[in-house]
Amino acid sequence: MAVKVDQEACIGCGVCADICPQVFEMKDDKAVVVEGANCDDAGCCQEAADSCPTEAIAIE
């Protein structure tokens, strides 16, 4: 699965990075996907996406 963070929708709350630090990190007050991260291996991407208050995380 591929994951993307919509930078315009992200409010920088950090919930995704707290839930799934293997995939998400905070950079310049916004969430970004960790380079080389794999949602299939992490097993927490969907929970992070579901917890995002602005629905800025898309999993494909």
C-alpha positions as CSV (number, residue, x, y, z in Angstrom):
1,M,0.0,0.0,0.0
2,A,1.1,3.5,-0.8
3,V,0.4,6.3,1.6
4,K,0.2,10.1,1.1
5,V,-0.3,13.1,3.3
6,D,-2.2,16.1,1.8
7,Q,0.0,18.9,2.9
8,E,-2.8,21.5,2.5
9,A,-5.2,19.5,4.6
10,C,-2.7,18.6,7.3
11,I,-3.0,20.8,10.4
12,G,0.1,19.3,12.0
13,C,-1.6,17.7,15.0
14,G,0.9,14.8,15.1
15,V,-1.7,12.1,15.8
16,C,-0.5,10.0,12.8
17,A,3.2,10.2,14.0
18,D,2.1,9.2,17.5
19,I,0.2,6.2,16.3
20,C,2.5,5.1,13.5
21,P,6.0,6.5,13.8
22,Q,7.4,3.9,11.5
23,V,5.5,5.6,8.6
24,F,4.8,9.2,9.7
25,E,7.0,12.0,11.1
26,M,6.6,15.7,11.6
27,K,8.6,18.1,9.5
28,D,8.1,21.8,9.4
29,D,4.9,21.4,11.5
30,K,3.3,19.0,9.0
31,A,3.1,15.3,8.8
32,V,5.2,13.6,6.1
33,V,5.8,10.0,5.1
34,V,9.1,8.6,6.3
35,E,11.3,7.8,3.3
36,G,11.1,4.1,2.4
37,A,8.2,3.5,4.8
38,N,6.0,0.6,4.1
39,C,2.4,0.5,5.3
40,D,2.1,-3.2,4.8
41,D,5.0,-3.9,7.2
42,A,4.0,-1.2,9.7
43,G,0.5,-2.4,10.3
44,C,-0.7,1.0,11.7
45,C,-1.4,3.1,8.6
46,Q,-5.1,2.6,8.6
47,E,-5.5,3.5,12.3
48,A,-3.4,6.7,11.7
49,A,-5.5,7.6,8.6
50,D,-8.8,6.9,10.5
51,S,-7.5,9.1,13.4
52,C,-6.6,12.1,11.3
53,P,-9.0,14.9,12.1
54,T,-8.8,16.4,8.7
55,E,-8.7,13.2,6.7
56,A,-5.4,14.3,5.2
57,I,-4.0,10.8,4.9
58,A,-4.8,8.7,1.8
59,I,-3.9,5.0,1.5
60,E,-3.9,3.5,-2.0
